Structures are given as C-alpha cells and as structure tokens.
Amino acid sequence: MPEECIHGLDRARCDLCSPRPKPVVAAPVATAPRARAVRAQTVPRTPTRRAAPLRSLTGPIDDVSVQRIYHVTHVNNLADIFGTGALLADASEAWTTRPEVDLSAADTRETRRSIPIDGEGSATVADYVPFALAPKSGVWEALITGTDDDRVSAQARNWSPSDYVMLVSTVKHVVDAANADDELDDPAFAVTDGDAADALTRFGTTAPSAEALLRTLRADPDNQKILEAELLVHGSFPIEAVTLIGVANDRARDAVKAILQPLSVRTKVAVYPPWFRPAEEVATVE
C-alpha cells in the first residue's frame, strides 16, 4: 500500500512531500539580430479585463483546495447520517435523533458550545461540523491507542477502531458550498491551527486568513500542528460532498456497503488499514 503523507495523500503524489524535479531548459542558441519591419501606423491595444475569480483557495505555490478533510464517526451512525443527507453541527436544530455512538465527551461538547468563532455574539464552535486535516489526528490517535484524552467519551472507548469509518472530502467542496450560500451572516467555514476548544488556538474565519493558515500547516511535512488543526463548516455538510468512506478492513467495507445499499448511496468505500492503526504500529510495518 502506498505510503501516506501528513497531508492525507499518497506521498508520491504530494507536491509538497515529493516535489517534482524542475525541467531542464536548454540554453538558447545565439542568432544574429533581425531587422524589424517598420509599420506605417501603430494602433494601441485595448487591455482585456478579466472577470474576478471566484473564491477558490488556490494559488501558484500551493493549491490548498486539494487538501483532504476527515470526519470520523461510528459505523452505527452512518444510516442516520446518510438518511438525513448531511453531517450536522452539534448545535444544529435539524437533529431528530442524536448519534448512537458519540465520540466526544460531554464536557468537550459543552466547552465548544461556549467558544465564539468570530468574536462575541457570533456563532460558536458547536455551530460548525468539525473536520480534521490529517487522517491520524491527535484525538483519533488517542482513541485507537487507548491514550487518556478527556476529549474522547467513555462510550467511544468501548469499540474497536475497526468499528469506525472515516468520511473524506476536500477543501474545494467546502469552498464550493460556501460560495453557493449568500445568506449566511456567520463565517461559512473556518480553519484553526489547533484544537478549536483550546484557548491558544488561532482561527482563520475569512477566505484569506483560512488560506494562510492552511498554507502554513501544509508547508512543513513535520509540523505536528496539522494533527490538531480543524476545518469547521457552518451548520451542515452535504453528504453528496463526501467523496470517500475509509474503513479498516474488508469486513467493515461489506458492513458499510450493506448499510448504504438500501439508501441508493454510491459513495466509494475503500479499505485503508493504516488510518485505523496506531502510528507506531504503521511505522513498524512499513
């Protein structure tokens, strides 16, 4: 299986971890200067105006729109998620049934309900659907290794890592959804450089500031902050924007497909064992 880099891509396909060699350009051959033809009249060219580009979080150095985002949930929650048609924020009023298996501890949820995204009076972290920026985020690593972490609920620890699934999308899908919503007063999405509930965490709540944080987090493959960083999506995240469901093994893949088949869901389900094993174990195997 290809080795996966910290940005959630196959290392060989990541332009940051495995930069492509610059093409060798042959030196130009010197030639004698050619006489210029004299025009009878010079007509000035009218510059062509380009339409302003849509907000896309792309750039010449690093196209952050391809950054993968990850949301872990228990397999028992899948039917309700896909039946609803979206991942819902904790504080959303659209909930009819709460998740059967809740990964977050109650105290963590309460804390996130009290932290404003963009200053006093704005929506709180709980009004946003959380995504990790790496498949082996800090809180997920704590769960699969059994490490004591007060962000993880006791209920979540009663299950094997293979009982969980990873819903995967990209920053581009987040931006596309944000651009389609013109009526939202609060930021449509935000990027953090750490746990959103931590008092020292910085938030990027505008397109430029979110882009800057993403570039900083992606610039250094050894930067551990990306393991705690989050991308937050206001209100809900449409399930059709989930491009991949990662599972631990063939048994889990068959179980997920059995859940989705009656719902006519065609989202790709793929087995990615390293995502569900402790980092030290994966390093030993590789």
Secondary structure, DSSP 4 states (H G I P E B T S, - for coil): -PPB-TTSSBGGG-TTTSPPPPPPPPPPPP-PPPPPPPPS--PPPPPPPPPPPP-----SS--GGG-EEEEEEEGGGHHHHHHHTEEE-TT-TT-SS--SS--B-HHHHHHHTT-BSSSTTS-BGGGEEEEESSTT-HHHHHHHHT---TTB-TTGGGS-GGGEEEEEEEHHHHHHHHHT----SS-SEEEESS-TTSTT--EE-SHHHHHHHHHHHHH-TT-GGGGT-EEEEESEEEGGG--EEEESSHHHHHHHHHHHGGGT---EEEE-GGGGS-HHHHHHH-
